[in-house]
Amino acid sequence: MADREYLLSPWIRIWHWTNAVLIITLGVTGMSVHFADPNLPLVEFSLAVRIHNIAGVCLIVAYSFFVIGNIVTGNWWQFVPKPPGIMQRMIEQTRWYAYGMFVGEPHPHTPSKEQNFNVLQAVTYWNIMYLLMPVILVSGLVYLYPEFAPDTLFGFDGLLPVAMLHYLSATAILLFLLSHIYLGTTGKTIGQLFKMMITGWHEH
């Protein structure tokens, strides 16, 4: 086996880092808006609203680029767990994250062009990118253009359930971001996987 393998094309890496910057920007400005405190703001309220709206629109553009890119290149297949033994590999991968990596056991999955993600990554990323991201983007658009919101929804003012859905999905995205950064340190060295996301090369 070669010492390294080229796995990530430039468009994936550009989208990944653009998406990361936008999510962090939206997280900081979203907290500044939601937990507004004039005496201790992360970002001043009116500025936070403007930045949040602009970054939200940019995220929609980036997400559209991601979906189209995955369809055109066939990269969507990376997000589908590959048989056989999906459940068994999920158990093995979970055990490694919970125990094996702390005692020096080898990683049960080796990234390749055919199967870049391990089975837990594939399941998690699919749910994040194809279920949760559409929810946060659509709810954000409705919140940005409230005239399109229904007058009432589930017996509440039409915007309230939309706002709650946006808040809960944003919280889930931010928790995923934190875990994603942490798991990015679980390569052979702390910086190995971050380096791969910059260069595209996976070092075996």
Backbone torsions as a table, in degrees:
resi	resn	phi	psi	omega
1	MET	NA	136.8	179.1
2	ALA	-64.0	155.4	179.9
3	ASP	-64.8	-27.7	178.9
4	ARG	-149.4	159.6	-177.4
5	GLU	-139.8	136.4	-179.1
6	TYR	-81.5	113.4	-173.0
7	LEU	-113.1	-32.2	-169.8
8	LEU	-116.0	115.5	-179.7
9	SER	-72.2	161.5	-175.6
10	PRO	-56.5	-38.5	-175.4
11	TRP	-66.2	-34.6	178.2
12	ILE	-67.3	-43.2	-177.8
13	ARG	-67.9	-40.3	178.3
14	ILE	-63.6	-45.7	178.2
15	TRP	-62.0	-44.1	-176.5
16	HIS	-57.2	-49.6	-177.1
17	TRP	-73.4	-34.5	174.7
18	THR	-62.5	-45.4	178.9
19	ASN	-61.2	-42.3	-179.8
20	ALA	-61.8	-45.5	179.9
21	VAL	-63.0	-42.0	-179.6
22	LEU	-66.8	-41.3	179.7
23	ILE	-64.2	-43.4	178.6
24	ILE	-63.9	-43.6	178.5
25	THR	-60.5	-45.0	179.2
26	LEU	-66.5	-35.8	178.1
27	GLY	-64.4	-46.5	-179.3
28	VAL	-66.0	-47.2	-178.9
29	THR	-70.8	-34.7	177.7
30	GLY	-63.2	-42.1	176.7
31	MET	-66.1	-35.5	178.4
32	SER	-64.8	-35.0	178.6
33	VAL	-77.9	-46.3	-173.3
34	HIS	-72.8	-38.1	-179.2
35	PHE	-111.9	49.3	-174.5
36	ALA	-62.3	126.0	175.2
37	ASP	-136.3	108.2	-177.4
38	PRO	-56.0	-26.4	-177.7
39	ASN	-86.0	-17.8	-177.1
40	LEU	-147.3	63.4	-177.5
41	PRO	-85.2	142.2	167.8
42	LEU	-69.0	-48.0	174.6
43	VAL	-137.1	138.5	-179.9
44	GLU	-54.2	140.1	-166.6
45	PHE	-53.7	-55.3	-174.7
46	SER	-65.3	-36.6	177.2
47	LEU	-67.7	-40.3	178.9
48	ALA	-61.0	-40.8	178.8
49	VAL	-61.8	-45.7	-178.7
50	ARG	-64.1	-46.1	-179.3
51	ILE	-64.8	-40.9	-179.3
52	HIS	-61.4	-43.6	-179.8
53	ASN	-64.6	-44.7	-179.5
54	ILE	-65.1	-45.5	180.0
55	ALA	-64.6	-34.4	178.1
56	GLY	-63.6	-43.4	177.4
57	VAL	-64.5	-41.1	178.0
58	CYS	-62.7	-35.6	178.6
59	LEU	-66.2	-37.1	176.4
60	ILE	-62.1	-43.4	178.0
61	VAL	-62.6	-45.2	-179.4
62	ALA	-64.2	-39.4	-179.6
63	TYR	-67.7	-40.1	177.1
64	SER	-60.9	-41.4	176.9
65	PHE	-61.4	-42.1	179.6
66	PHE	-61.7	-48.6	-177.7
67	VAL	-64.1	-47.2	-179.9
68	ILE	-63.0	-43.8	179.4
69	GLY	-60.7	-40.3	178.9
70	ASN	-66.3	-38.2	179.0
71	ILE	-68.6	-47.6	-175.5
72	VAL	-65.6	-41.5	-175.3
73	THR	-90.4	-12.7	-175.5
74	GLY	81.2	8.1	-177.9
75	ASN	-66.8	-16.6	178.2
76	TRP	-56.6	-25.7	-178.2
77	TRP	-64.7	-23.4	177.8
78	GLN	-65.0	-23.0	-176.4
79	PHE	-89.0	3.4	-178.7
80	VAL	-107.4	119.0	177.4
81	PRO	-59.1	135.6	-174.9
82	LYS	-97.9	128.4	172.8
83	PRO	-73.2	165.1	3.4
84	PRO	-90.9	174.8	171.9
85	GLY	70.1	34.7	-177.6
86	ILE	-60.4	-47.7	-177.4
87	MET	-64.2	-42.4	179.8
88	GLN	-63.3	-41.7	178.9
89	ARG	-67.6	-32.6	175.9
90	MET	-63.8	-41.7	178.4
91	ILE	-64.4	-45.2	-179.8
92	GLU	-63.3	-40.9	-179.2
93	GLN	-68.2	-41.2	177.9
94	THR	-62.0	-43.3	178.5
95	ARG	-60.9	-40.3	-178.9
96	TRP	-65.5	-43.6	178.3
97	TYR	-64.1	-37.5	-175.9
98	ALA	-82.1	-27.5	-173.2
99	TYR	-140.1	-51.5	-169.5
100	GLY	-56.9	-41.9	-176.0
101	MET	-69.5	-20.9	-179.6
102	PHE	-83.1	-15.6	-179.9
103	VAL	-114.8	14.2	173.1
104	GLY	82.5	15.9	176.8
105	GLU	-69.7	145.7	178.6
106	PRO	-65.8	148.8	179.1
107	HIS	-63.7	133.1	-177.8
108	PRO	-71.2	-11.0	-178.3
109	HIS	-126.2	134.1	174.7
110	THR	-109.4	116.4	-178.9
111	PRO	-59.3	142.9	176.8
112	SER	-146.1	170.4	178.0
113	LYS	-62.6	-34.0	-178.9
114	GLU	-76.6	-30.5	-175.4
115	GLN	-147.5	79.9	-177.4
116	ASN	-66.8	-46.2	-175.8
117	PHE	-88.9	145.1	167.7
118	ASN	-72.8	170.9	-170.4
119	VAL	-63.6	-37.1	178.2
120	LEU	-68.7	-39.0	176.3
121	GLN	-61.8	-45.5	-178.4
122	ALA	-58.9	-47.7	-179.8
123	VAL	-63.8	-45.8	-177.7
124	THR	-65.9	-48.7	-178.1
125	TYR	-64.0	-37.5	178.2
126	TRP	-60.6	-47.2	-179.3
127	ASN	-65.0	-39.3	179.1
128	ILE	-66.6	-50.1	-170.5
129	MET	-80.4	-31.4	-174.1
130	TYR	-108.6	-9.2	175.1
131	LEU	-116.6	-54.1	-173.6
132	LEU	-74.8	-42.0	-178.8
133	MET	-61.5	-44.5	176.0
134	PRO	-58.7	-37.3	179.1
135	VAL	-62.0	-47.9	-177.0
136	ILE	-69.3	-33.8	-179.8
137	LEU	-72.9	-44.4	-179.6
138	VAL	-67.0	-44.1	178.8
139	SER	-64.6	-35.7	176.8
140	GLY	-65.9	-38.7	177.4
141	LEU	-64.5	-41.9	178.9
142	VAL	-64.1	-39.1	178.9
143	TYR	-68.5	-32.9	178.2
144	LEU	-72.7	-33.1	179.2
145	TYR	-123.1	74.9	-172.9
146	PRO	-63.2	-16.3	178.5
147	GLU	-64.8	-17.4	178.7
148	PHE	-91.4	-5.1	179.1
149	ALA	-76.1	146.7	175.8
150	PRO	-67.0	154.4	178.9
151	ASP	-63.1	-41.7	177.0
152	THR	-136.6	152.8	178.8
153	LEU	-149.1	119.7	-177.7
154	PHE	56.3	32.8	178.0
155	GLY	84.0	1.6	179.5
156	PHE	-111.6	165.5	169.5
157	ASP	-52.4	137.0	-170.9
158	GLY	-54.6	-31.6	-176.9
159	LEU	-81.5	-23.1	-175.1
160	LEU	-63.4	-51.5	177.7
161	PRO	-62.4	-35.0	177.8
162	VAL	-63.6	-43.9	179.5
163	ALA	-63.4	-42.1	179.2
164	MET	-65.1	-41.1	178.5
165	LEU	-63.0	-40.9	179.4
166	HIS	-64.9	-43.7	-179.0
167	TYR	-65.0	-45.9	-178.0
168	LEU	-66.9	-41.8	179.4
169	SER	-68.6	-35.2	177.1
170	ALA	-65.8	-40.3	177.7
171	THR	-61.5	-42.9	178.6
172	ALA	-63.4	-40.5	178.5
173	ILE	-63.1	-43.4	-179.4
174	LEU	-67.0	-38.3	175.9
175	LEU	-64.4	-39.6	175.8
176	PHE	-62.5	-42.0	-179.8
177	LEU	-58.6	-45.1	179.9
178	LEU	-63.1	-44.4	179.0
179	SER	-67.9	-35.3	179.2
180	HIS	-63.2	-43.3	178.1
181	ILE	-64.3	-43.7	179.7
182	TYR	-61.9	-47.6	-178.3
183	LEU	-67.9	-20.2	174.5
184	GLY	-66.2	-14.2	179.4
185	THR	-92.6	3.6	-171.9
186	THR	-96.6	19.9	173.6
187	GLY	-76.1	-168.4	179.0
188	LYS	-63.4	-30.7	170.0
189	THR	-127.6	164.3	-178.4
190	ILE	-59.2	-35.0	-174.6
191	GLY	-97.4	-0.1	-173.7
192	GLN	-58.7	-49.0	-175.5
193	LEU	-73.4	-32.0	175.5
194	PHE	-66.3	-40.0	177.9
195	LYS	-61.5	-40.6	178.9
196	MET	-60.6	-37.5	179.9
197	MET	-72.0	-11.5	176.1
198	ILE	-96.1	-45.3	-174.5
199	THR	-95.0	-26.1	-175.5
200	GLY	90.7	-8.4	-176.7
201	TRP	-97.2	130.6	173.0
202	HIS	-98.1	124.9	179.0
203	GLU	-94.2	119.3	-176.2
204	HIS	-76.5	NA	NA
